[in-house]
């Protein structure tokens, strides 16, 4: 009886050792005696113990920070730029077979791509055309990681660290731009006011009675706003339009 029980226990342990649980967001890459044997989907799977090896690959979107990179822009300004990469595995077998560590290699490739692309643009474009640069970075990086079965869904520039003297230059430039806009707005207001005054003068010139009424209105405003006595010359010719030519 004891002789039969021991092999049964060993067989049971052997079977239990082969069970592997794979989550819905994972895929299992199987190697049999070191040779690629296929993939397994989510669920409770069984492999041959000591013969098969199961490598789990996460299919969810993964975010990886790109460390700050010293970059010399096209106009010879040194800046520090960091970014973040969002990626996911589309082909788990390629991600294991084609590259030793797809996360590390994608991160390294993102660093070199960031330096290469941003080194070809001016500082102004780096600060104002960030969305276009993000798309360019994502396209280049995605094409490079495609043979690994990795899809780069997005690459975003997080922060651009400028030297102190360049920050002062940009501050002065922004202040000068604000002053220029203020002067343009003021000049535009003066121009519009002069147009309105010219139109009003043309109307008053055509209608003498309107000029007389405006004169009387001005006298009324002065007497209302000022408590002091104001001597205001009043030419009698202004009454001619109201009294008629007599």
TIKOLVEX-463939 format. One record per residue: x, y, z of N, C-alpha, C in turn; chain. Coordinates in nm, 2 decimals, padded with zeros to 4 digits. Example, Ala and Ser with C-alpha at 12.3 -4.5 7.8 and 13.67 -1.06 7.14 Angstrom:
DRENKOL/01.32/-00.57/00.78/01.23/-00.45/00.78/01.32/-00.33/00.78/A
DRENKOL/01.28/-00.22/00.71/01.37/-00.11/00.71/01.29/00.00/00.79/A
//
This chain:
DRENKOL/00.08/-00.12/00.00/00.00/00.00/00.00/00.09/00.13/00.00/A
DRENKOL/00.19/00.12/00.08/00.28/00.24/00.09/00.36/00.26/-00.04/A
DRENKOL/00.39/00.15/-00.11/00.46/00.15/-00.23/00.38/00.22/-00.34/A
DRENKOL/00.25/00.20/-00.34/00.16/00.26/-00.44/00.13/00.41/-00.40/A
DRENKOL/00.12/00.44/-00.28/00.08/00.58/-00.24/00.19/00.68/-00.27/A
DRENKOL/00.32/00.64/-00.26/00.43/00.73/-00.29/00.43/00.78/-00.43/A
DRENKOL/00.43/00.68/-00.53/00.42/00.73/-00.67/00.30/00.81/-00.70/A
DRENKOL/00.18/00.78/-00.64/00.06/00.86/-00.66/00.08/01.00/-00.61/A
DRENKOL/00.14/01.02/-00.50/00.17/01.15/-00.44/00.26/01.23/-00.53/A
DRENKOL/00.37/01.16/-00.58/00.46/01.23/-00.67/00.40/01.27/-00.80/A
DRENKOL/00.31/01.18/-00.85/00.24/01.22/-00.98/00.15/01.34/-00.95/A
DRENKOL/00.08/01.34/-00.84/00.00/01.45/-00.80/00.07/01.58/-00.79/A
DRENKOL/00.19/01.58/-00.73/00.27/01.70/-00.71/00.32/01.74/-00.85/A
DRENKOL/00.35/01.64/-00.93/00.40/01.68/-01.07/00.30/01.75/-01.15/A
DRENKOL/00.17/01.71/-01.13/00.06/01.77/-01.21/00.04/01.91/-01.15/A
DRENKOL/00.04/01.92/-01.02/00.01/02.05/-00.96/00.11/02.15/-00.99/A
DRENKOL/00.24/02.11/-01.00/00.35/02.20/-01.03/00.33/02.26/-01.17/A
DRENKOL/00.26/02.20/-01.26/00.24/02.25/-01.39/00.14/02.35/-01.41/A
DRENKOL/00.06/02.38/-01.31/-00.05/02.48/-01.33/00.00/02.62/-01.32/A
DRENKOL/-00.05/02.71/-01.41/-00.01/02.85/-01.41/-00.14/02.93/-01.43/A
DRENKOL/-00.15/03.04/-01.36/-00.26/03.13/-01.38/-00.22/03.25/-01.46/A
DRENKOL/-00.29/03.28/-01.56/-00.26/03.39/-01.65/-00.38/03.49/-01.64/A
DRENKOL/-00.36/03.61/-01.61/-00.47/03.71/-01.60/-00.51/03.76/-01.74/A
DRENKOL/-00.63/03.82/-01.74/-00.69/03.87/-01.87/-00.60/03.96/-01.94/A
DRENKOL/-00.52/04.04/-01.87/-00.43/04.14/-01.93/-00.29/04.09/-01.96/A
DRENKOL/-00.28/03.96/-01.95/-00.15/03.89/-01.98/-00.16/03.79/-02.09/A
DRENKOL/-00.04/03.76/-02.14/-00.03/03.64/-02.23/00.10/03.57/-02.19/A
DRENKOL/00.09/03.44/-02.21/00.21/03.35/-02.17/00.28/03.30/-02.29/A
DRENKOL/00.41/03.33/-02.29/00.50/03.27/-02.40/00.56/03.15/-02.35/A
DRENKOL/00.55/03.04/-02.42/00.59/02.91/-02.38/00.72/02.87/-02.45/A
DRENKOL/00.82/02.83/-02.37/00.95/02.77/-02.42/00.96/02.62/-02.38/A
DRENKOL/00.98/02.54/-02.47/00.99/02.39/-02.44/01.13/02.35/-02.47/A
DRENKOL/01.20/02.32/-02.36/01.35/02.29/-02.37/01.42/02.40/-02.44/A
DRENKOL/01.39/02.53/-02.41/01.45/02.64/-02.46/01.41/02.69/-02.60/A
DRENKOL/01.32/02.61/-02.66/01.27/02.65/-02.79/01.13/02.70/-02.78/A
DRENKOL/01.10/02.81/-02.86/00.97/02.87/-02.86/00.86/02.77/-02.90/A
DRENKOL/00.76/02.76/-02.82/00.66/02.66/-02.84/00.52/02.72/-02.87/A
DRENKOL/00.50/02.85/-02.84/00.36/02.91/-02.86/00.33/03.00/-02.75/A
DRENKOL/00.20/03.04/-02.75/00.15/03.13/-02.65/00.02/03.07/-02.59/A
DRENKOL/00.00/03.12/-02.47/-00.13/03.08/-02.40/-00.20/03.20/-02.35/A
DRENKOL/-00.34/03.19/-02.36/-00.42/03.30/-02.33/-00.45/03.30/-02.18/A
DRENKOL/-00.55/03.39/-02.14/-00.58/03.40/-01.99/-00.65/03.28/-01.94/A
DRENKOL/-00.64/03.25/-01.81/-00.70/03.14/-01.75/-00.60/03.05/-01.67/A
DRENKOL/-00.65/02.94/-01.63/-00.56/02.84/-01.56/-00.51/02.75/-01.66/A
DRENKOL/-00.38/02.75/-01.68/-00.31/02.67/-01.79/-00.21/02.57/-01.72/A
DRENKOL/-00.19/02.47/-01.80/-00.10/02.37/-01.75/00.02/02.35/-01.85/A
DRENKOL/00.14/02.35/-01.79/00.26/02.32/-01.87/00.34/02.21/-01.81/A
DRENKOL/00.43/02.15/-01.89/00.50/02.03/-01.84/00.61/02.08/-01.75/A
DRENKOL/00.61/02.05/-01.62/00.71/02.09/-01.53/00.85/02.05/-01.57/A
DRENKOL/00.95/02.13/-01.55/01.09/02.11/-01.57/01.12/02.10/-01.73/A
DRENKOL/01.02/02.10/-01.81/01.03/02.09/-01.95/00.99/02.23/-02.02/A
DRENKOL/00.88/02.28/-01.98/00.83/02.40/-02.03/00.86/02.52/-01.94/A
DRENKOL/00.88/02.63/-02.00/00.90/02.76/-01.92/00.80/02.86/-01.97/A
DRENKOL/00.72/02.92/-01.88/00.62/03.02/-01.91/00.67/03.16/-01.88/A
DRENKOL/00.67/03.25/-01.98/00.71/03.39/-01.95/00.58/03.47/-01.97/A
DRENKOL/00.54/03.54/-01.87/00.42/03.63/-01.88/00.45/03.77/-01.93/A
DRENKOL/00.37/03.81/-02.02/00.39/03.95/-02.08/00.26/04.03/-02.05/A
DRENKOL/00.28/04.15/-02.00/00.17/04.24/-01.97/00.13/04.31/-02.10/A
DRENKOL/00.00/04.31/-02.13/-00.05/04.38/-02.25/-00.11/04.52/-02.22/A
DRENKOL/-00.11/04.56/-02.10/-00.16/04.69/-02.07/-00.07/04.80/-02.11/A
DRENKOL/-00.13/04.93/-02.12/-00.04/05.04/-02.16/00.05/05.07/-02.04/A
DRENKOL/00.17/05.09/-02.07/00.28/05.12/-01.97/00.34/05.25/-01.99/A
DRENKOL/00.35/05.33/-01.88/00.41/05.46/-01.89/00.55/05.46/-01.84/A
DRENKOL/00.65/05.52/-01.91/00.79/05.52/-01.87/00.84/05.66/-01.88/A
DRENKOL/00.90/05.71/-01.77/00.96/05.85/-01.78/01.09/05.84/-01.85/A
DRENKOL/01.11/05.95/-01.94/01.24/05.96/-02.00/01.32/06.07/-01.92/A
DRENKOL/01.43/06.03/-01.86/01.51/06.12/-01.78/01.55/06.25/-01.85/A
DRENKOL/01.57/06.35/-01.77/01.61/06.48/-01.84/01.73/06.47/-01.93/A
DRENKOL/01.72/06.52/-02.05/01.83/06.51/-02.14/01.88/06.65/-02.17/A
DRENKOL/02.01/06.67/-02.18/02.07/06.80/-02.22/02.07/06.80/-02.37/A
DRENKOL/02.00/06.90/-02.42/01.98/06.92/-02.56/02.03/07.05/-02.61/A
DRENKOL/02.10/07.06/-02.72/02.14/07.18/-02.78/02.05/07.20/-02.90/A
DRENKOL/01.97/07.31/-02.90/01.88/07.33/-03.01/01.95/07.38/-03.13/A
DRENKOL/01.87/07.40/-03.24/01.93/07.44/-03.36/01.99/07.58/-03.35/A
DRENKOL/01.94/07.67/-03.27/02.00/07.80/-03.25/02.09/07.81/-03.13/A
DRENKOL/02.15/07.69/-03.10/02.26/07.68/-03.00/02.22/07.73/-02.86/A
DRENKOL/02.11/07.69/-02.82/02.06/07.71/-02.68/02.06/07.58/-02.61/A
DRENKOL/02.12/07.57/-02.49/02.13/07.44/-02.42/02.01/07.44/-02.32/A
DRENKOL/01.93/07.33/-02.33/01.81/07.32/-02.25/01.81/07.17/-02.19/A
DRENKOL/01.73/07.15/-02.09/01.71/07.02/-02.03/01.56/06.99/-02.06/A
DRENKOL/01.54/06.87/-02.12/01.40/06.83/-02.15/01.38/06.69/-02.10/A
DRENKOL/01.27/06.67/-02.04/01.23/06.53/-02.00/01.09/06.50/-02.06/A
DRENKOL/01.06/06.38/-02.07/00.94/06.34/-02.14/00.88/06.21/-02.08/A
DRENKOL/00.77/06.16/-02.13/00.71/06.04/-02.09/00.66/05.96/-02.21/A
DRENKOL/00.68/05.83/-02.21/00.64/05.74/-02.32/00.53/05.65/-02.27/A
DRENKOL/00.43/05.64/-02.35/00.32/05.54/-02.33/00.32/05.43/-02.44/A
DRENKOL/00.33/05.31/-02.39/00.35/05.20/-02.49/00.27/05.08/-02.44/A
DRENKOL/00.25/04.98/-02.53/00.19/04.86/-02.50/00.24/04.75/-02.59/A
DRENKOL/00.24/04.63/-02.55/00.28/04.51/-02.63/00.17/04.46/-02.71/A
DRENKOL/00.19/04.45/-02.84/00.10/04.39/-02.94/00.13/04.25/-02.97/A
DRENKOL/00.25/04.22/-02.98/00.30/04.08/-03.01/00.39/04.03/-02.90/A
DRENKOL/00.33/03.96/-02.80/00.42/03.91/-02.69/00.53/03.83/-02.73/A
DRENKOL/00.52/03.74/-02.83/00.63/03.66/-02.88/00.75/03.74/-02.93/A
DRENKOL/00.72/03.85/-03.01/00.83/03.93/-03.05/00.89/04.01/-02.94/A
DRENKOL/00.81/04.05/-02.84/00.86/04.13/-02.73/00.96/04.05/-02.65/A
DRENKOL/00.95/03.92/-02.65/01.04/03.83/-02.58/01.15/03.78/-02.67/A
DRENKOL/01.12/03.75/-02.79/01.22/03.69/-02.88/01.31/03.79/-02.95/A
DRENKOL/01.26/03.91/-02.98/01.34/04.00/-03.06/01.43/04.10/-02.98/A
DRENKOL/01.40/04.11/-02.85/01.47/04.21/-02.77/01.49/04.15/-02.63/A
DRENKOL/01.60/04.18/-02.57/01.62/04.12/-02.43/01.53/04.18/-02.33/A
DRENKOL/01.51/04.31/-02.33/01.43/04.38/-02.23/01.36/04.50/-02.31/A
DRENKOL/01.23/04.47/-02.35/01.17/04.57/-02.43/01.14/04.70/-02.36/A
DRENKOL/01.12/04.70/-02.23/01.10/04.82/-02.15/01.22/04.91/-02.15/A
DRENKOL/01.34/04.84/-02.11/01.46/04.92/-02.11/01.50/04.97/-02.24/A
DRENKOL/01.49/04.89/-02.34/01.54/04.93/-02.48/01.45/05.04/-02.54/A
DRENKOL/01.32/05.03/-02.51/01.23/05.14/-02.56/01.26/05.27/-02.48/A
DRENKOL/01.30/05.26/-02.36/01.33/05.38/-02.28/01.46/05.44/-02.34/A
DRENKOL/01.56/05.36/-02.37/01.69/05.41/-02.42/01.67/05.47/-02.56/A
DRENKOL/01.58/05.41/-02.64/01.56/05.46/-02.77/01.48/05.59/-02.77/A
DRENKOL/01.39/05.60/-02.67/01.32/05.73/-02.65/01.42/05.84/-02.62/A
DRENKOL/01.52/05.82/-02.54/01.62/05.92/-02.50/01.69/05.97/-02.62/A
DRENKOL/01.74/05.87/-02.70/01.82/05.91/-02.82/01.73/05.98/-02.93/A
DRENKOL/01.61/05.94/-02.94/01.51/06.00/-03.03/01.48/06.14/-02.99/A
DRENKOL/01.46/06.16/-02.86/01.44/06.30/-02.80/01.55/06.39/-02.83/A
DRENKOL/01.67/06.35/-02.81/01.79/06.44/-02.84/01.80/06.46/-02.99/A
DRENKOL/01.78/06.36/-03.07/01.79/06.38/-03.21/01.69/06.47/-03.27/A
DRENKOL/01.57/06.46/-03.24/01.46/06.54/-03.30/01.47/06.69/-03.25/A
DRENKOL/01.48/06.70/-03.11/01.48/06.84/-03.06/01.61/06.92/-03.09/A
DRENKOL/01.71/06.85/-03.12/01.83/06.91/-03.17/01.83/06.98/-03.30/A
DRENKOL/01.72/06.95/-03.38/01.70/07.00/-03.51/01.60/07.12/-03.52/A
DRENKOL/01.55/07.16/-03.40/01.45/07.27/-03.40/01.50/07.39/-03.32/A
DRENKOL/01.45/07.51/-03.35/01.48/07.62/-03.27/01.41/07.62/-03.14/A
DRENKOL/01.46/07.71/-03.05/01.40/07.72/-02.91/01.26/07.76/-02.92/A
DRENKOL/01.23/07.86/-03.01/01.09/07.91/-03.02/01.00/07.79/-03.06/A
DRENKOL/01.04/07.71/-03.16/00.96/07.60/-03.20/00.94/07.50/-03.09/A
DRENKOL/01.05/07.48/-03.01/01.04/07.38/-02.90/00.94/07.43/-02.80/A
DRENKOL/00.92/07.56/-02.78/00.83/07.61/-02.68/00.69/07.63/-02.73/A
DRENKOL/00.67/07.65/-02.86/00.54/07.68/-02.91/00.48/07.57/-03.00/A
DRENKOL/00.56/07.48/-03.05/00.51/07.37/-03.13/00.52/07.24/-03.07/A
DRENKOL/00.49/07.23/-02.94/00.51/07.11/-02.87/00.43/06.99/-02.92/A
DRENKOL/00.30/07.02/-02.96/00.21/06.92/-03.00/00.27/06.85/-03.13/A
DRENKOL/00.32/06.93/-03.22/00.37/06.88/-03.34/00.50/06.79/-03.32/A
DRENKOL/00.58/06.84/-03.22/00.70/06.76/-03.19/00.66/06.63/-03.12/A
DRENKOL/00.56/06.63/-03.04/00.51/06.51/-02.97/00.47/06.41/-03.08/A
DRENKOL/00.40/06.45/-03.18/00.36/06.36/-03.28/00.47/06.30/-03.36/A
DRENKOL/00.57/06.39/-03.39/00.69/06.35/-03.46/00.77/06.24/-03.38/A
DRENKOL/00.79/06.27/-03.25/00.86/06.18/-03.17/00.79/06.04/-03.16/A
DRENKOL/00.65/06.05/-03.14/00.58/05.92/-03.14/00.59/05.84/-03.26/A
DRENKOL/00.58/05.91/-03.38/00.59/05.84/-03.51/00.72/05.77/-03.53/A
DRENKOL/00.83/05.84/-03.50/00.97/05.78/-03.51/00.99/05.67/-03.42/A
DRENKOL/00.95/05.69/-03.29/00.97/05.58/-03.19/00.89/05.46/-03.22/A
DRENKOL/00.76/05.48/-03.26/00.68/05.37/-03.29/00.73/05.28/-03.41/A
DRENKOL/00.78/05.35/-03.51/00.84/05.28/-03.62/00.96/05.20/-03.58/A
DRENKOL/01.04/05.25/-03.49/01.16/05.18/-03.44/01.13/05.06/-03.35/A
DRENKOL/01.02/05.07/-03.28/00.98/04.96/-03.19/00.89/04.86/-03.25/A
DRENKOL/00.84/04.88/-03.37/00.75/04.79/-03.43/00.81/04.65/-03.45/A
DRENKOL/00.94/04.63/-03.49/00.99/04.49/-03.50/00.99/04.42/-03.37/A
DRENKOL/00.98/04.49/-03.26/00.98/04.43/-03.12/00.84/04.39/-03.08/A
DRENKOL/00.74/04.42/-03.16/00.60/04.39/-03.12/00.55/04.49/-03.02/A
DRENKOL/00.61/04.61/-03.01/00.58/04.71/-02.91/00.51/04.83/-02.99/A
DRENKOL/00.40/04.88/-02.94/00.33/04.99/-03.00/00.35/05.11/-02.91/A
DRENKOL/00.41/05.22/-02.95/00.42/05.34/-02.88/00.30/05.43/-02.91/A
DRENKOL/00.21/05.44/-02.82/00.08/05.51/-02.84/00.10/05.66/-02.83/A
DRENKOL/00.19/05.70/-02.74/00.21/05.85/-02.72/00.34/05.88/-02.66/A
DRENKOL/00.40/05.99/-02.70/00.52/06.04/-02.63/00.50/06.19/-02.61/A
DRENKOL/00.51/06.23/-02.49/00.48/06.37/-02.45/00.60/06.43/-02.39/A
DRENKOL/00.63/06.56/-02.43/00.74/06.64/-02.37/00.68/06.69/-02.24/A
DRENKOL/00.74/06.67/-02.12/00.68/06.71/-02.00/00.73/06.85/-01.95/A
DRENKOL/00.86/06.87/-01.96/00.91/07.00/-01.91/01.03/07.04/-01.99/A
DRENKOL/01.05/07.17/-02.01/01.16/07.22/-02.08/01.23/07.32/-01.98/A
DRENKOL/01.35/07.29/-01.93/01.42/07.37/-01.83/01.52/07.46/-01.90/A
DRENKOL/01.49/07.59/-01.90/01.57/07.69/-01.96/01.68/07.74/-01.87/A
DRENKOL/01.80/07.78/-01.92/01.89/07.85/-01.84/01.84/07.98/-01.79/A
DRENKOL/01.89/08.03/-01.67/01.84/08.15/-01.61/01.85/08.27/-01.70/A
DRENKOL/01.96/08.29/-01.77/01.98/08.41/-01.86/01.88/08.40/-01.97/A
DRENKOL/01.85/08.28/-02.02/01.75/08.27/-02.13/01.61/08.30/-02.08/A
DRENKOL/01.58/08.26/-01.95/01.45/08.30/-01.90/01.43/08.45/-01.89/A
DRENKOL/01.54/08.52/-01.85/01.53/08.67/-01.85/01.51/08.72/-01.99/A
DRENKOL/01.58/08.67/-02.09/01.56/08.72/-02.22/01.42/08.70/-02.27/A
DRENKOL/01.36/08.58/-02.25/01.23/08.55/-02.29/01.13/08.64/-02.21/A
DRENKOL/01.16/08.67/-02.08/01.07/08.76/-02.01/01.07/08.90/-02.07/A
DRENKOL/01.19/08.95/-02.10/01.20/09.08/-02.17/01.13/09.08/-02.30/A
DRENKOL/01.14/08.97/-02.38/01.08/08.96/-02.51/00.92/08.96/-02.49/A
DRENKOL/00.87/08.89/-02.39/00.73/08.89/-02.37/00.68/09.02/-02.32/A
DRENKOL/00.76/09.09/-02.24/00.72/09.23/-02.20/00.71/09.33/-02.31/A
DRENKOL/00.81/09.32/-02.40/00.82/09.40/-02.52/00.70/09.37/-02.61/A
DRENKOL/00.66/09.25/-02.62/00.55/09.21/-02.71/00.42/09.27/-02.65/A
DRENKOL/00.40/09.26/-02.51/00.28/09.32/-02.45/00.28/09.47/-02.47/A
DRENKOL/00.39/09.54/-02.46/00.39/09.68/-02.49/00.36/09.72/-02.63/A
DRENKOL/00.41/09.63/-02.72/00.38/09.66/-02.86/00.23/09.64/-02.89/A
DRENKOL/00.17/09.54/-02.83/00.02/09.52/-02.85/-00.05/09.63/-02.79/A
DRENKOL/-00.01/09.68/-02.67/-00.08/09.80/-02.61/-00.07/09.92/-02.69/A
DRENKOL/00.04/09.95/-02.75/00.06/10.06/-02.84/-00.03/10.05/-02.97/A
DRENKOL/-00.03/09.93/-03.02/-00.11/09.91/-03.14/-00.26/09.93/-03.11/A
DRENKOL/-00.30/09.88/-02.99/-00.44/09.90/-02.95/-00.48/10.04/-02.93/A
DRENKOL/-00.38/10.12/-02.86/-00.40/10.26/-02.84/-00.41/10.34/-02.97/A
DRENKOL/-00.32/10.30/-03.06/-00.32/10.37/-03.19/-00.44/10.34/-03.27/A
DRENKOL/-00.49/10.22/-03.26/-00.61/10.18/-03.33/-00.73/10.26/-03.27/A
DRENKOL/-00.73/10.27/-03.14/-00.84/10.35/-03.08/-00.84/10.50/-03.12/A
DRENKOL/-00.72/10.56/-03.13/-00.70/10.70/-03.17/-00.75/10.71/-03.31/A
DRENKOL/-00.72/10.61/-03.40/-00.76/10.62/-03.54/-00.91/10.61/-03.55/A
DRENKOL/-00.97/10.52/-03.48/-01.12/10.51/-03.48/-01.18/10.64/-03.43/A
DRENKOL/-01.13/10.69/-03.32/-01.18/10.82/-03.26/-01.17/10.93/-03.36/A
DRENKOL/-01.06/10.94/-03.43/-01.04/11.05/-03.53/-01.14/11.03/-03.65/A
DRENKOL/-01.17/10.91/-03.68/-01.27/10.89/-03.79/-01.41/10.93/-03.74/A
DRENKOL/-01.44/10.90/-03.62/-01.57/10.94/-03.57/-01.58/11.10/-03.56/A
DRENKOL/-01.47/11.16/-03.51/-01.47/11.30/-03.50/-01.49/11.37/-03.64/A
DRENKOL/-01.42/11.31/-03.74/-01.43/11.36/-03.88/-01.57/11.35/-03.93/A
DRENKOL/-01.64/11.24/-03.90/-01.78/11.22/-03.94/-01.87/11.32/-03.87/A
DRENKOL/-01.84/11.34/-03.74/-01.92/11.44/-03.66/-01.91/11.58/-03.72/A
DRENKOL/-01.78/11.61/-03.75/-01.75/11.75/-03.81/-01.83/11.77/-03.94/A
DRENKOL/-01.83/11.66/-04.02/-01.90/11.67/-04.15/-02.05/11.69/-04.13/A
DRENKOL/-02.11/11.62/-04.03/-02.25/11.64/-04.00/-02.28/11.78/-03.95/A
DRENKOL/-02.19/11.83/-03.86/-02.21/11.97/-03.81/-02.20/12.07/-03.92/A
DRENKOL/-02.10/12.05/-04.01/-02.08/12.14/-04.11/-02.20/12.15/-04.21/A
DRENKOL/-02.27/12.04/-04.23/-02.39/12.04/-04.32/-02.51/12.10/-04.25/A
DRENKOL/-02.52/12.08/-04.11/-02.63/12.13/-04.04/-02.59/12.23/-03.93/A
DRENKOL/-02.60/12.36/-03.96/-02.56/12.46/-03.86/-02.64/12.46/-03.74/A
DRENKOL/-02.77/12.42/-03.75/-02.85/12.42/-03.63/-02.80/12.31/-03.53/A
DRENKOL/-02.75/12.20/-03.58/-02.69/12.10/-03.49/-02.57/12.15/-03.41/A
DRENKOL/-02.49/12.24/-03.48/-02.38/12.30/-03.41/-02.43/12.39/-03.30/A
DRENKOL/-02.53/12.46/-03.32/-02.59/12.55/-03.22/-02.64/12.48/-03.10/A
DRENKOL/-02.71/12.37/-03.13/-02.77/12.28/-03.02/-02.66/12.22/-02.94/A
DRENKOL/-02.55/12.18/-03.01/-02.44/12.12/-02.94/-02.37/12.23/-02.85/A
DRENKOL/-02.37/12.35/-02.90/-02.31/12.46/-02.82/-02.39/12.49/-02.69/A
DRENKOL/-02.52/12.48/-02.70/-02.61/12.50/-02.59/-02.60/12.39/-02.49/A
DRENKOL/-02.58/12.26/-02.54/-02.57/12.15/-02.46/-02.44/12.16/-02.38/A
DRENKOL/-02.34/12.21/-02.44/-02.21/12.22/-02.37/-02.22/12.32/-02.25/A
DRENKOL/-02.29/12.43/-02.28/-02.32/12.53/-02.17/-02.39/12.47/-02.06/A
DRENKOL/-02.49/12.38/-02.09/-02.57/12.32/-01.98/-02.48/12.22/-01.90/A
DRENKOL/-02.40/12.15/-01.96/-02.31/12.06/-01.89/-02.21/12.13/-01.80/A
DRENKOL/-02.16/12.24/-01.85/-02.06/12.32/-01.77/-02.13/12.38/-01.65/A
DRENKOL/-02.26/12.43/-01.66/-02.33/12.49/-01.55/-02.37/12.38/-01.45/A
DRENKOL/-02.39/12.26/-01.49/-02.43/12.15/-01.40/-02.31/12.10/-01.32/A
DRENKOL/-02.20/12.08/-01.39/-02.08/12.02/-01.32/-02.00/12.12/-01.24/A
DRENKOL/-02.01/12.24/-01.28/-01.92/12.34/-01.21/-02.01/12.44/-01.13/A
DRENKOL/-01.98/12.46/-01.00/-02.05/12.56/-00.92/-02.00/12.70/-00.94/A
DRENKOL/-01.89/12.72/-01.00/-01.83/12.85/-01.02/-01.89/12.92/-01.14/A
DRENKOL/-01.88/13.05/-01.15/-01.93/13.12/-01.26/-01.83/13.12/-01.38/A
DRENKOL/-01.89/13.08/-01.49/-01.81/13.07/-01.61/-01.86/13.17/-01.71/A
DRENKOL/-01.77/13.26/-01.76/-01.81/13.35/-01.87/-01.77/13.29/-02.00/A
DRENKOL/-01.87/13.26/-02.08/-01.86/13.19/-02.20/-01.90/13.28/-02.32/A
DRENKOL/-01.81/13.31/-02.41/-01.85/13.40/-02.52/-01.96/13.33/-02.61/A
DRENKOL/-02.06/13.40/-02.64/-02.17/13.34/-02.72/-02.19/13.43/-02.84/A
DRENKOL/-02.14/13.39/-02.95/-02.16/13.47/-03.08/-02.31/13.47/-03.12/A
DRENKOL/-02.36/13.59/-03.15/-02.50/13.60/-03.19/-02.53/13.53/-03.32/A
DRENKOL/-02.42/13.51/-03.40/-02.44/13.44/-03.53/-02.50/13.30/-03.52/A
DRENKOL/-02.48/13.24/-03.40/-02.53/13.11/-03.38/-02.69/13.10/-03.38/A
DRENKOL/-02.75/13.23/-03.35/-02.89/13.23/-03.34/-02.96/13.25/-03.48/A
DRENKOL/-02.88/13.28/-03.58/-02.93/13.30/-03.71/-03.00/13.18/-03.76/A
DRENKOL/-02.95/13.06/-03.73/-03.01/12.94/-03.79/-03.14/12.91/-03.72/A
DRENKOL/-03.15/12.96/-03.59/-03.28/12.93/-03.52/-03.38/13.04/-03.54/A
DRENKOL/-03.34/13.17/-03.56/-03.43/13.28/-03.58/-03.47/13.30/-03.73/A
DRENKOL/-03.38/13.24/-03.81/-03.40/13.27/-03.95/-03.33/13.39/-03.99/A
DRENKOL/-03.31/13.41/-04.12/-03.24/13.53/-04.17/-03.33/13.65/-04.18/A
DRENKOL/-03.31/13.74/-04.09/-03.39/13.86/-04.08/-03.30/13.99/-04.08/A
//
